[in-house]
Amino acid sequence: MPIVTVEGDDSAQAIPEGASQEEGESVVQSWQRVAVLKVAPDIEVYIGFIAGEHAQLLNTPIQRQDGQFGVRVGDGEVKFFVLPKDLKTRVELELVQVTNTNDDKFPQLPLY
């Protein structure tokens, strides 16, 4: 399983312990740092992450643009991984760059 590790953003707000799903999502939406990732081959994948002792996998395939997508990065180190929808294809995950939500280079990039 391919894994990419991205350093946290010291200026990002931490998700408060015991926060509800809605509260946590609100904090995530405030994060400005974005890791641009690329999947090869460009097939349907699920993305997951591990942050501290919390791990989560999105239950629907993600959208990509030319194999690329963005993920918000919070206050701590995070590990991103992908699983192919068919659970058979060998996939690679690459960190293209770390940027922010205002980067004009990626105006149509799907963001998670």
C-alpha positions as CSV (number, residue, x, y, z in Angstrom):
1,M,0.0,0.0,0.0
2,P,1.6,3.3,-1.1
3,I,1.9,5.9,1.7
4,V,3.0,9.6,1.5
5,T,3.9,11.5,4.7
6,V,3.3,15.3,4.9
7,E,4.5,17.6,7.7
8,G,1.9,19.5,9.6
9,D,1.2,23.2,9.4
10,D,2.1,25.0,12.7
11,S,-0.4,27.7,12.0
12,A,-3.4,25.4,11.4
13,Q,-6.0,25.0,14.1
14,A,-6.1,21.7,15.9
15,I,-9.3,19.6,16.0
16,P,-10.5,19.9,19.6
17,E,-10.5,16.6,21.5
18,G,-14.1,15.3,21.6
19,A,-15.2,17.4,18.7
20,S,-18.3,16.2,16.8
21,Q,-18.0,15.2,13.2
22,E,-19.5,18.5,12.2
23,E,-17.1,20.5,14.4
24,G,-14.1,18.5,13.1
25,E,-15.1,19.1,9.4
26,S,-15.4,22.8,10.1
27,V,-11.9,22.9,11.4
28,V,-10.6,20.9,8.4
29,Q,-12.2,23.4,6.1
30,S,-10.2,26.2,7.7
31,W,-6.9,24.5,6.9
32,Q,-5.0,26.3,4.1
33,R,-2.1,23.9,3.5
34,V,-2.7,21.5,0.7
35,A,-0.7,18.4,-0.4
36,V,-1.1,17.8,-4.1
37,L,-0.9,14.0,-4.6
38,K,-0.9,12.0,-7.8
39,V,-2.1,8.4,-8.3
40,A,-0.7,6.2,-11.1
41,P,-2.2,4.5,-12.9
42,D,-5.1,7.0,-13.0
43,I,-7.8,4.5,-11.8
44,E,-10.5,4.8,-9.2
45,V,-9.1,4.8,-5.7
46,Y,-10.2,5.4,-2.1
47,I,-8.1,7.7,0.0
48,G,-7.3,7.3,3.6
49,F,-5.1,9.0,6.2
50,I,-3.5,8.4,9.5
51,A,-3.0,11.4,11.8
52,G,-1.6,10.5,15.3
53,E,-3.7,7.6,16.5
54,H,-6.7,8.4,14.2
55,A,-7.1,6.6,10.9
56,Q,-9.9,7.1,8.4
57,L,-10.8,5.8,4.9
58,L,-13.2,7.7,2.6
59,N,-15.9,5.3,1.5
60,T,-16.3,6.6,-2.0
61,P,-13.8,6.8,-4.8
62,I,-12.1,10.2,-5.1
63,Q,-12.2,12.5,-8.1
64,R,-8.9,13.4,-9.8
65,Q,-7.6,15.7,-12.5
66,D,-4.9,14.1,-14.6
67,G,-4.4,11.6,-11.7
68,Q,-4.0,14.5,-9.2
69,F,-6.0,15.6,-6.2
70,G,-5.4,17.8,-3.2
71,V,-5.8,17.0,0.5
72,R,-5.9,19.5,3.3
73,V,-3.1,19.3,5.9
74,G,-3.7,20.3,9.5
75,D,-1.5,21.0,12.5
76,G,0.3,17.6,12.7
77,E,2.1,15.1,10.5
78,V,-0.3,13.1,8.4
79,K,0.2,9.9,6.3
80,F,-2.0,9.6,3.2
81,F,-2.6,6.3,1.4
82,V,-4.8,5.0,-1.4
83,L,-6.5,1.7,-2.1
84,P,-7.6,0.8,-5.6
85,K,-11.3,0.3,-6.0
86,D,-10.7,-3.2,-7.5
87,L,-8.4,-4.1,-4.6
88,K,-6.1,-5.7,-7.2
89,T,-4.3,-3.1,-9.2
90,R,-0.9,-2.0,-7.9
91,V,-1.0,1.8,-7.5
92,E,1.6,4.4,-6.8
93,L,1.1,7.6,-4.8
94,E,3.3,10.6,-5.3
95,L,3.6,13.9,-3.5
96,V,3.7,16.5,-6.3
97,Q,4.0,19.5,-4.0
98,V,2.8,21.1,-0.9
99,T,1.0,24.4,-1.5
100,N,-2.1,26.3,-0.3
101,T,-5.7,26.6,-1.1
102,N,-5.1,29.9,-3.0
103,D,-2.5,28.5,-5.5
104,D,-3.6,29.5,-9.0
105,K,-1.6,26.6,-10.5
106,F,-4.3,24.2,-9.4
107,P,-7.6,26.0,-9.9
108,Q,-9.7,22.9,-10.8
109,L,-7.9,20.4,-8.5
110,P,-10.4,18.2,-6.6
111,L,-9.8,19.0,-2.9
112,Y,-10.4,16.7,0.1
